[in-house]
Amino acid sequence: MKKQFKFFLFLLAVAFLFPTSAHAYLDPGTGSYVIQVLAAVFFGGFFVIKTWWTQIKNFLSNLKGKKTSEKPDTK
């Protein structure tokens, strides 16, 4: 069973690595879709960094050896 699975993976890899000629058409909407995906990845990453900024800042300051408080004293 394991040999059959390895053989199947080998055939699948050969099919993807050495394809015959492809007759494909990319319409103009494909480019805008790729741009939308790249923008979503960029802004999603920006949102994650913005959301976790305090944790990132504390982690980096702990690497330097400084202690930072999460809430400043308002006395």
PyMOL Python script that loads the backbone (N, CA, C, O; Angstrom):
from pymol import cmd

cmd.read_pdbstr("""\
ATOM      1  N   MET A   1       0.829  -1.193   0.000  1.00  0.00           N
ATOM      2  CA  MET A   1       0.000   0.000   0.000  1.00  0.00           C
ATOM      3  C   MET A   1       0.872   1.255   0.000  1.00  0.00           C
ATOM      4  O   MET A   1       0.575   2.221  -0.703  1.00  0.00           O
ATOM      5  N   LYS A   2       1.947   1.239   0.789  1.00  0.00           N
ATOM      6  CA  LYS A   2       2.809   2.406   0.877  1.00  0.00           C
ATOM      7  C   LYS A   2       3.548   2.641  -0.435  1.00  0.00           C
ATOM      8  O   LYS A   2       3.760   3.787  -0.830  1.00  0.00           O
ATOM      9  N   LYS A   3       3.941   1.567  -1.112  1.00  0.00           N
ATOM     10  CA  LYS A   3       4.622   1.708  -2.394  1.00  0.00           C
ATOM     11  C   LYS A   3       3.685   2.291  -3.440  1.00  0.00           C
ATOM     12  O   LYS A   3       4.106   3.091  -4.276  1.00  0.00           O
ATOM     13  N   GLN A   4       2.418   1.896  -3.396  1.00  0.00           N
ATOM     14  CA  GLN A   4       1.443   2.434  -4.351  1.00  0.00           C
ATOM     15  C   GLN A   4       1.251   3.929  -4.136  1.00  0.00           C
ATOM     16  O   GLN A   4       1.134   4.689  -5.097  1.00  0.00           O
ATOM     17  N   PHE A   5       1.219   4.345  -2.883  1.00  0.00           N
ATOM     18  CA  PHE A   5       1.051   5.766  -2.576  1.00  0.00           C
ATOM     19  C   PHE A   5       2.257   6.573  -3.043  1.00  0.00           C
ATOM     20  O   PHE A   5       2.100   7.654  -3.610  1.00  0.00           O
ATOM     21  N   LYS A   6       3.460   6.053  -2.807  1.00  0.00           N
ATOM     22  CA  LYS A   6       4.666   6.740  -3.262  1.00  0.00           C
ATOM     23  C   LYS A   6       4.702   6.821  -4.779  1.00  0.00           C
ATOM     24  O   LYS A   6       5.104   7.842  -5.337  1.00  0.00           O
ATOM     25  N   PHE A   7       4.286   5.755  -5.447  1.00  0.00           N
ATOM     26  CA  PHE A   7       4.251   5.761  -6.908  1.00  0.00           C
ATOM     27  C   PHE A   7       3.252   6.789  -7.418  1.00  0.00           C
ATOM     28  O   PHE A   7       3.522   7.495  -8.390  1.00  0.00           O
ATOM     29  N   PHE A   8       2.086   6.875  -6.754  1.00  0.00           N
ATOM     30  CA  PHE A   8       1.088   7.865  -7.136  1.00  0.00           C
ATOM     31  C   PHE A   8       1.630   9.284  -6.965  1.00  0.00           C
ATOM     32  O   PHE A   8       1.432  10.136  -7.831  1.00  0.00           O
ATOM     33  N   LEU A   9       2.318   9.539  -5.842  1.00  0.00           N
ATOM     34  CA  LEU A   9       2.910  10.859  -5.633  1.00  0.00           C
ATOM     35  C   LEU A   9       3.971  11.168  -6.684  1.00  0.00           C
ATOM     36  O   LEU A   9       4.082  12.302  -7.151  1.00  0.00           O
ATOM     37  N   PHE A  10       4.747  10.152  -7.052  1.00  0.00           N
ATOM     38  CA  PHE A  10       5.755  10.340  -8.094  1.00  0.00           C
ATOM     39  C   PHE A  10       5.098  10.713  -9.426  1.00  0.00           C
ATOM     40  O   PHE A  10       5.541  11.647 -10.095  1.00  0.00           O
ATOM     41  N   LEU A  11       4.060   9.999  -9.806  1.00  0.00           N
ATOM     42  CA  LEU A  11       3.359  10.311 -11.051  1.00  0.00           C
ATOM     43  C   LEU A  11       2.728  11.698 -11.008  1.00  0.00           C
ATOM     44  O   LEU A  11       2.736  12.420 -12.005  1.00  0.00           O
ATOM     45  N   LEU A  12       2.188  12.065  -9.863  1.00  0.00           N
ATOM     46  CA  LEU A  12       1.588  13.394  -9.714  1.00  0.00           C
ATOM     47  C   LEU A  12       2.645  14.482  -9.842  1.00  0.00           C
ATOM     48  O   LEU A  12       2.408  15.504 -10.486  1.00  0.00           O
ATOM     49  N   ALA A  13       3.814  14.269  -9.232  1.00  0.00           N
ATOM     50  CA  ALA A  13       4.901  15.247  -9.324  1.00  0.00           C
ATOM     51  C   ALA A  13       5.399  15.372 -10.757  1.00  0.00           C
ATOM     52  O   ALA A  13       5.668  16.480 -11.221  1.00  0.00           O
ATOM     53  N   VAL A  14       5.526  14.260 -11.457  1.00  0.00           N
ATOM     54  CA  VAL A  14       5.974  14.291 -12.854  1.00  0.00           C
ATOM     55  C   VAL A  14       4.957  15.021 -13.719  1.00  0.00           C
ATOM     56  O   VAL A  14       5.334  15.777 -14.614  1.00  0.00           O
ATOM     57  N   ALA A  15       3.678  14.803 -13.462  1.00  0.00           N
ATOM     58  CA  ALA A  15       2.639  15.459 -14.244  1.00  0.00           C
ATOM     59  C   ALA A  15       2.681  16.973 -14.069  1.00  0.00           C
ATOM     60  O   ALA A  15       2.419  17.713 -15.017  1.00  0.00           O
ATOM     61  N   PHE A  16       3.011  17.444 -12.853  1.00  0.00           N
ATOM     62  CA  PHE A  16       3.049  18.884 -12.617  1.00  0.00           C
ATOM     63  C   PHE A  16       4.381  19.518 -12.999  1.00  0.00           C
ATOM     64  O   PHE A  16       4.421  20.682 -13.396  1.00  0.00           O
ATOM     65  N   LEU A  17       5.456  18.774 -12.884  1.00  0.00           N
ATOM     66  CA  LEU A  17       6.762  19.343 -13.183  1.00  0.00           C
ATOM     67  C   LEU A  17       7.074  19.360 -14.682  1.00  0.00           C
ATOM     68  O   LEU A  17       7.810  20.226 -15.155  1.00  0.00           O
ATOM     69  N   PHE A  18       6.524  18.423 -15.412  1.00  0.00           N
ATOM     70  CA  PHE A  18       6.798  18.324 -16.853  1.00  0.00           C
ATOM     71  C   PHE A  18       5.493  18.312 -17.635  1.00  0.00           C
ATOM     72  O   PHE A  18       5.161  17.304 -18.259  1.00  0.00           O
ATOM     73  N   PRO A  19       4.752  19.407 -17.613  1.00  0.00           N
ATOM     74  CA  PRO A  19       3.475  19.401 -18.320  1.00  0.00           C
ATOM     75  C   PRO A  19       3.678  19.528 -19.834  1.00  0.00           C
ATOM     76  O   PRO A  19       4.694  20.042 -20.302  1.00  0.00           O
ATOM     77  N   THR A  20       2.714  19.061 -20.558  1.00  0.00           N
ATOM     78  CA  THR A  20       2.718  19.286 -21.998  1.00  0.00           C
ATOM     79  C   THR A  20       2.254  20.714 -22.230  1.00  0.00           C
ATOM     80  O   THR A  20       1.952  21.426 -21.272  1.00  0.00           O
ATOM     81  N   SER A  21       2.193  21.131 -23.442  1.00  0.00           N
ATOM     82  CA  SER A  21       1.812  22.521 -23.708  1.00  0.00           C
ATOM     83  C   SER A  21       0.379  22.767 -23.233  1.00  0.00           C
ATOM     84  O   SER A  21      -0.515  21.940 -23.413  1.00  0.00           O
ATOM     85  N   ALA A  22       0.202  23.925 -22.626  1.00  0.00           N
ATOM     86  CA  ALA A  22      -1.115  24.289 -22.106  1.00  0.00           C
ATOM     87  C   ALA A  22      -1.707  25.360 -22.993  1.00  0.00           C
ATOM     88  O   ALA A  22      -1.042  26.341 -23.326  1.00  0.00           O
ATOM     89  N   HIS A  23      -2.930  25.177 -23.368  1.00  0.00           N
ATOM     90  CA  HIS A  23      -3.647  26.166 -24.158  1.00  0.00           C
ATOM     91  C   HIS A  23      -4.623  26.853 -23.207  1.00  0.00           C
ATOM     92  O   HIS A  23      -5.774  26.441 -23.067  1.00  0.00           O
ATOM     93  N   ALA A  24      -4.136  27.907 -22.559  1.00  0.00           N
ATOM     94  CA  ALA A  24      -4.918  28.559 -21.519  1.00  0.00           C
ATOM     95  C   ALA A  24      -5.200  30.003 -21.912  1.00  0.00           C
ATOM     96  O   ALA A  24      -4.479  30.611 -22.704  1.00  0.00           O
ATOM     97  N   TYR A  25      -6.246  30.515 -21.347  1.00  0.00           N
ATOM     98  CA  TYR A  25      -6.634  31.899 -21.588  1.00  0.00           C
ATOM     99  C   TYR A  25      -6.803  32.588 -20.248  1.00  0.00           C
ATOM    100  O   TYR A  25      -7.528  32.101 -19.381  1.00  0.00           O
ATOM    101  N   LEU A  26      -6.138  33.713 -20.077  1.00  0.00           N
ATOM    102  CA  LEU A  26      -6.312  34.519 -18.880  1.00  0.00           C
ATOM    103  C   LEU A  26      -7.054  35.789 -19.271  1.00  0.00           C
ATOM    104  O   LEU A  26      -6.536  36.617 -20.021  1.00  0.00           O
ATOM    105  N   ASP A  27      -8.246  35.931 -18.766  1.00  0.00           N
ATOM    106  CA  ASP A  27      -9.013  37.121 -19.121  1.00  0.00           C
ATOM    107  C   ASP A  27      -8.547  38.318 -18.305  1.00  0.00           C
ATOM    108  O   ASP A  27      -7.801  38.143 -17.342  1.00  0.00           O
ATOM    109  N   PRO A  28      -8.963  39.527 -18.662  1.00  0.00           N
ATOM    110  CA  PRO A  28      -8.512  40.724 -17.946  1.00  0.00           C
ATOM    111  C   PRO A  28      -8.912  40.741 -16.474  1.00  0.00           C
ATOM    112  O   PRO A  28      -8.257  41.405 -15.670  1.00  0.00           O
ATOM    113  N   GLY A  29      -9.959  40.033 -16.111  1.00  0.00           N
ATOM    114  CA  GLY A  29     -10.386  40.000 -14.716  1.00  0.00           C
ATOM    115  C   GLY A  29      -9.414  39.260 -13.822  1.00  0.00           C
ATOM    116  O   GLY A  29      -9.402  39.470 -12.610  1.00  0.00           O
ATOM    117  N   THR A  30      -8.601  38.400 -14.403  1.00  0.00           N
ATOM    118  CA  THR A  30      -7.639  37.640 -13.611  1.00  0.00           C
ATOM    119  C   THR A  30      -6.609  38.564 -12.974  1.00  0.00           C
ATOM    120  O   THR A  30      -6.250  38.378 -11.811  1.00  0.00           O
ATOM    121  N   GLY A  31      -6.135  39.547 -13.712  1.00  0.00           N
ATOM    122  CA  GLY A  31      -5.156  40.493 -13.172  1.00  0.00           C
ATOM    123  C   GLY A  31      -5.714  41.286 -12.006  1.00  0.00           C
ATOM    124  O   GLY A  31      -5.032  41.486 -11.001  1.00  0.00           O
ATOM    125  N   SER A  32      -6.963  41.743 -12.141  1.00  0.00           N
ATOM    126  CA  SER A  32      -7.550  42.503 -11.044  1.00  0.00           C
ATOM    127  C   SER A  32      -7.803  41.604  -9.837  1.00  0.00           C
ATOM    128  O   SER A  32      -7.720  42.067  -8.700  1.00  0.00           O
ATOM    129  N   TYR A  33      -8.109  40.332 -10.067  1.00  0.00           N
ATOM    130  CA  TYR A  33      -8.288  39.404  -8.949  1.00  0.00           C
ATOM    131  C   TYR A  33      -6.974  39.196  -8.209  1.00  0.00           C
ATOM    132  O   TYR A  33      -6.960  39.166  -6.978  1.00  0.00           O
ATOM    133  N   VAL A  34      -5.877  39.053  -8.932  1.00  0.00           N
ATOM    134  CA  VAL A  34      -4.567  38.885  -8.298  1.00  0.00           C
ATOM    135  C   VAL A  34      -4.219  40.130  -7.482  1.00  0.00           C
ATOM    136  O   VAL A  34      -3.695  40.013  -6.375  1.00  0.00           O
ATOM    137  N   ILE A  35      -4.501  41.305  -8.011  1.00  0.00           N
ATOM    138  CA  ILE A  35      -4.239  42.548  -7.278  1.00  0.00           C
ATOM    139  C   ILE A  35      -5.088  42.614  -6.015  1.00  0.00           C
ATOM    140  O   ILE A  35      -4.607  43.064  -4.975  1.00  0.00           O
ATOM    141  N   GLN A  36      -6.342  42.175  -6.087  1.00  0.00           N
ATOM    142  CA  GLN A  36      -7.206  42.176  -4.909  1.00  0.00           C
ATOM    143  C   GLN A  36      -6.677  41.230  -3.836  1.00  0.00           C
ATOM    144  O   GLN A  36      -6.708  41.552  -2.648  1.00  0.00           O
ATOM    145  N   VAL A  37      -6.195  40.071  -4.252  1.00  0.00           N
ATOM    146  CA  VAL A  37      -5.657  39.110  -3.282  1.00  0.00           C
ATOM    147  C   VAL A  37      -4.406  39.677  -2.622  1.00  0.00           C
ATOM    148  O   VAL A  37      -4.252  39.571  -1.406  1.00  0.00           O
ATOM    149  N   LEU A  38      -3.517  40.274  -3.399  1.00  0.00           N
ATOM    150  CA  LEU A  38      -2.311  40.874  -2.824  1.00  0.00           C
ATOM    151  C   LEU A  38      -2.658  42.013  -1.869  1.00  0.00           C
ATOM    152  O   LEU A  38      -2.038  42.143  -0.813  1.00  0.00           O
ATOM    153  N   ALA A  39      -3.635  42.831  -2.226  1.00  0.00           N
ATOM    154  CA  ALA A  39      -4.056  43.918  -1.346  1.00  0.00           C
ATOM    155  C   ALA A  39      -4.660  43.366  -0.054  1.00  0.00           C
ATOM    156  O   ALA A  39      -4.411  43.902   1.026  1.00  0.00           O
ATOM    157  N   ALA A  40      -5.445  42.308  -0.160  1.00  0.00           N
ATOM    158  CA  ALA A  40      -6.045  41.704   1.033  1.00  0.00           C
ATOM    159  C   ALA A  40      -4.972  41.141   1.957  1.00  0.00           C
ATOM    160  O   ALA A  40      -5.073  41.275   3.176  1.00  0.00           O
ATOM    161  N   VAL A  41      -3.945  40.512   1.388  1.00  0.00           N
ATOM    162  CA  VAL A  41      -2.850  39.985   2.206  1.00  0.00           C
ATOM    163  C   VAL A  41      -2.107  41.125   2.895  1.00  0.00           C
ATOM    164  O   VAL A  41      -1.800  41.031   4.084  1.00  0.00           O
ATOM    165  N   PHE A  42      -1.819  42.187   2.171  1.00  0.00           N
ATOM    166  CA  PHE A  42      -1.104  43.334   2.738  1.00  0.00           C
ATOM    167  C   PHE A  42      -1.904  43.985   3.859  1.00  0.00           C
ATOM    168  O   PHE A  42      -1.383  44.185   4.956  1.00  0.00           O
ATOM    169  N   PHE A  43      -3.168  44.317   3.592  1.00  0.00           N
ATOM    170  CA  PHE A  43      -3.966  45.004   4.599  1.00  0.00           C
ATOM    171  C   PHE A  43      -4.332  44.080   5.759  1.00  0.00           C
ATOM    172  O   PHE A  43      -4.483  44.542   6.890  1.00  0.00           O
ATOM    173  N   GLY A  44      -4.477  42.785   5.494  1.00  0.00           N
ATOM    174  CA  GLY A  44      -4.711  41.834   6.576  1.00  0.00           C
ATOM    175  C   GLY A  44      -3.516  41.769   7.507  1.00  0.00           C
ATOM    176  O   GLY A  44      -3.675  41.754   8.728  1.00  0.00           O
ATOM    177  N   GLY A  45      -2.309  41.730   6.931  1.00  0.00           N
ATOM    178  CA  GLY A  45      -1.099  41.732   7.745  1.00  0.00           C
ATOM    179  C   GLY A  45      -0.961  43.019   8.532  1.00  0.00           C
ATOM    180  O   GLY A  45      -0.573  42.997   9.700  1.00  0.00           O
ATOM    181  N   PHE A  46      -1.275  44.135   7.902  1.00  0.00           N
ATOM    182  CA  PHE A  46      -1.233  45.431   8.589  1.00  0.00           C
ATOM    183  C   PHE A  46      -2.207  45.453   9.764  1.00  0.00           C
ATOM    184  O   PHE A  46      -1.874  45.958  10.836  1.00  0.00           O
ATOM    185  N   PHE A  47      -3.403  44.912   9.568  1.00  0.00           N
ATOM    186  CA  PHE A  47      -4.403  44.874  10.637  1.00  0.00           C
ATOM    187  C   PHE A  47      -3.935  44.013  11.799  1.00  0.00           C
ATOM    188  O   PHE A  47      -4.127  44.377  12.959  1.00  0.00           O
ATOM    189  N   VAL A  48      -3.319  42.868  11.497  1.00  0.00           N
ATOM    190  CA  VAL A  48      -2.818  41.991  12.564  1.00  0.00           C
ATOM    191  C   VAL A  48      -1.728  42.691  13.356  1.00  0.00           C
ATOM    192  O   VAL A  48      -1.719  42.639  14.586  1.00  0.00           O
ATOM    193  N   ILE A  49      -0.803  43.350  12.654  1.00  0.00           N
ATOM    194  CA  ILE A  49       0.267  44.066  13.351  1.00  0.00           C
ATOM    195  C   ILE A  49      -0.315  45.186  14.195  1.00  0.00           C
ATOM    196  O   ILE A  49       0.108  45.385  15.334  1.00  0.00           O
ATOM    197  N   LYS A  50      -1.272  45.916  13.659  1.00  0.00           N
ATOM    198  CA  LYS A  50      -1.903  47.004  14.406  1.00  0.00           C
ATOM    199  C   LYS A  50      -2.637  46.470  15.630  1.00  0.00           C
ATOM    200  O   LYS A  50      -2.593  47.082  16.697  1.00  0.00           O
ATOM    201  N   THR A  51      -3.304  45.342  15.483  1.00  0.00           N
ATOM    202  CA  THR A  51      -4.057  44.776  16.586  1.00  0.00           C
ATOM    203  C   THR A  51      -3.134  44.256  17.682  1.00  0.00           C
ATOM    204  O   THR A  51      -3.439  44.419  18.864  1.00  0.00           O
ATOM    205  N   TRP A  52      -2.036  43.646  17.326  1.00  0.00           N
ATOM    206  CA  TRP A  52      -1.128  43.048  18.296  1.00  0.00           C
ATOM    207  C   TRP A  52       0.059  43.948  18.609  1.00  0.00           C
ATOM    208  O   TRP A  52       1.062  43.453  19.123  1.00  0.00           O
ATOM    209  N   TRP A  53      -0.005  45.236  18.327  1.00  0.00           N
ATOM    210  CA  TRP A  53       1.147  46.119  18.457  1.00  0.00           C
ATOM    211  C   TRP A  53       1.686  46.152  19.884  1.00  0.00           C
ATOM    212  O   TRP A  53       2.903  46.126  20.065  1.00  0.00           O
ATOM    213  N   THR A  54       0.838  46.209  20.894  1.00  0.00           N
ATOM    214  CA  THR A  54       1.294  46.271  22.276  1.00  0.00           C
ATOM    215  C   THR A  54       2.064  45.008  22.639  1.00  0.00           C
ATOM    216  O   THR A  54       3.105  45.076  23.291  1.00  0.00           O
ATOM    217  N   GLN A  55       1.553  43.865  22.218  1.00  0.00           N
ATOM    218  CA  GLN A  55       2.241  42.610  22.518  1.00  0.00           C
ATOM    219  C   GLN A  55       3.583  42.534  21.789  1.00  0.00           C
ATOM    220  O   GLN A  55       4.569  42.057  22.350  1.00  0.00           O
ATOM    221  N   ILE A  56       3.620  42.994  20.568  1.00  0.00           N
ATOM    222  CA  ILE A  56       4.866  42.992  19.796  1.00  0.00           C
ATOM    223  C   ILE A  56       5.875  43.940  20.447  1.00  0.00           C
ATOM    224  O   ILE A  56       7.051  43.602  20.585  1.00  0.00           O
ATOM    225  N   LYS A  57       5.413  45.119  20.844  1.00  0.00           N
ATOM    226  CA  LYS A  57       6.292  46.108  21.469  1.00  0.00           C
ATOM    227  C   LYS A  57       6.852  45.575  22.783  1.00  0.00           C
ATOM    228  O   LYS A  57       8.040  45.746  23.059  1.00  0.00           O
ATOM    229  N   ASN A  58       6.020  44.933  23.596  1.00  0.00           N
ATOM    230  CA  ASN A  58       6.490  44.362  24.858  1.00  0.00           C
ATOM    231  C   ASN A  58       7.477  43.228  24.617  1.00  0.00           C
ATOM    232  O   ASN A  58       8.471  43.114  25.334  1.00  0.00           O
ATOM    233  N   PHE A  59       7.221  42.396  23.627  1.00  0.00           N
ATOM    234  CA  PHE A  59       8.134  41.300  23.314  1.00  0.00           C
ATOM    235  C   PHE A  59       9.499  41.832  22.890  1.00  0.00           C
ATOM    236  O   PHE A  59      10.529  41.340  23.351  1.00  0.00           O
ATOM    237  N   LEU A  60       9.510  42.834  22.016  1.00  0.00           N
ATOM    238  CA  LEU A  60      10.780  43.393  21.547  1.00  0.00           C
ATOM    239  C   LEU A  60      11.517  44.113  22.668  1.00  0.00           C
ATOM    240  O   LEU A  60      12.743  44.034  22.749  1.00  0.00           O
ATOM    241  N   SER A  61      10.798  44.807  23.523  1.00  0.00           N
ATOM    242  CA  SER A  61      11.464  45.492  24.628  1.00  0.00           C
ATOM    243  C   SER A  61      11.996  44.489  25.644  1.00  0.00           C
ATOM    244  O   SER A  61      13.023  44.749  26.271  1.00  0.00           O
ATOM    245  N   ASN A  62      11.334  43.361  25.824  1.00  0.00           N
ATOM    246  CA  ASN A  62      11.853  42.322  26.722  1.00  0.00           C
ATOM    247  C   ASN A  62      13.117  41.700  26.146  1.00  0.00           C
ATOM    248  O   ASN A  62      13.986  41.261  26.899  1.00  0.00           O
ATOM    249  N   LEU A  63      13.229  41.657  24.842  1.00  0.00           N
ATOM    250  CA  LEU A  63      14.452  41.154  24.233  1.00  0.00           C
ATOM    251  C   LEU A  63      15.619  42.096  24.513  1.00  0.00           C
ATOM    252  O   LEU A  63      16.752  41.648  24.694  1.00  0.00           O
ATOM    253  N   LYS A  64      15.347  43.387  24.547  1.00  0.00           N
ATOM    254  CA  LYS A  64      16.386  44.377  24.847  1.00  0.00           C
ATOM    255  C   LYS A  64      16.721  44.404  26.334  1.00  0.00           C
ATOM    256  O   LYS A  64      17.817  44.816  26.712  1.00  0.00           O
ATOM    257  N   GLY A  65      15.799  43.974  27.171  1.00  0.00           N
ATOM    258  CA  GLY A  65      16.049  43.972  28.606  1.00  0.00           C
ATOM    259  C   GLY A  65      15.280  45.051  29.336  1.00  0.00           C
ATOM    260  O   GLY A  65      15.372  45.146  30.560  1.00  0.00           O
ATOM    261  N   LYS A  66      14.530  45.862  28.625  1.00  0.00           N
ATOM    262  CA  LYS A  66      13.744  46.914  29.262  1.00  0.00           C
ATOM    263  C   LYS A  66      12.412  46.336  29.705  1.00  0.00           C
ATOM    264  O   LYS A  66      11.871  45.424  29.080  1.00  0.00           O
ATOM    265  N   LYS A  67      11.900  46.878  30.784  1.00  0.00           N
ATOM    266  CA  LYS A  67      10.576  46.506  31.238  1.00  0.00           C
ATOM    267  C   LYS A  67       9.632  47.649  30.893  1.00  0.00           C
ATOM    268  O   LYS A  67       9.908  48.808  31.204  1.00  0.00           O
ATOM    269  N   THR A  68       8.526  47.320  30.255  1.00  0.00           N
ATOM    270  CA  THR A  68       7.520  48.337  29.949  1.00  0.00           C
ATOM    271  C   THR A  68       6.218  47.919  30.601  1.00  0.00           C
ATOM    272  O   THR A  68       5.892  46.734  30.659  1.00  0.00           O
ATOM    273  N   SER A  69       5.491  48.883  31.083  1.00  0.00           N
ATOM    274  CA  SER A  69       4.186  48.561  31.652  1.00  0.00           C
ATOM    275  C   SER A  69       3.157  48.706  30.571  1.00  0.00           C
ATOM    276  O   SER A  69       3.271  49.561  29.693  1.00  0.00           O
ATOM    277  N   GLU A  70       2.148  47.865  30.637  1.00  0.00           N
ATOM    278  CA  GLU A  70       1.119  47.910  29.624  1.00  0.00           C
ATOM    279  C   GLU A  70       0.192  49.118  29.811  1.00  0.00           C
ATOM    280  O   GLU A  70      -0.329  49.672  28.843  1.00  0.00           O
ATOM    281  N   LYS A  71       0.000  49.510  31.072  1.00  0.00           N
ATOM    282  CA  LYS A  71      -0.850  50.665  31.367  1.00  0.00           C
ATOM    283  C   LYS A  71      -0.009  51.690  32.121  1.00  0.00           C
ATOM    284  O   LYS A  71       0.499  51.381  33.199  1.00  0.00           O
ATOM    285  N   PRO A  72       0.151  52.889  31.589  1.00  0.00           N
ATOM    286  CA  PRO A  72       0.923  53.904  32.301  1.00  0.00           C
ATOM    287  C   PRO A  72       0.186  54.407  33.541  1.00  0.00           C
ATOM    288  O   PRO A  72      -1.043  54.461  33.570  1.00  0.00           O
ATOM    289  N   ASP A  73       0.954  54.772  34.552  1.00  0.00           N
ATOM    290  CA  ASP A  73       0.349  55.333  35.764  1.00  0.00           C
ATOM    291  C   ASP A  73      -0.185  56.722  35.465  1.00  0.00           C
ATOM    292  O   ASP A  73       0.464  57.517  34.785  1.00  0.00           O
ATOM    293  N   THR A  74      -1.371  57.002  35.979  1.00  0.00           N
ATOM    294  CA  THR A  74      -1.991  58.316  35.736  1.00  0.00           C
ATOM    295  C   THR A  74      -2.060  59.120  37.015  1.00  0.00           C
ATOM    296  O   THR A  74      -2.965  59.940  37.169  1.00  0.00           O
ATOM    297  N   LYS A  75      -1.126  58.913  37.947  1.00  0.00           N
ATOM    298  CA  LYS A  75      -1.136  59.648  39.239  1.00  0.00           C
ATOM    299  C   LYS A  75      -0.535  61.001  39.099  1.00  0.00           C
ATOM    300  O   LYS A  75      -0.463  61.749  40.075  1.00  0.00           O
TER     301      LYS A  75
END
""", "prot")
cmd.dss("prot")
cmd.show_as("cartoon", "prot")
cmd.util.cbc("prot")
cmd.orient("prot")
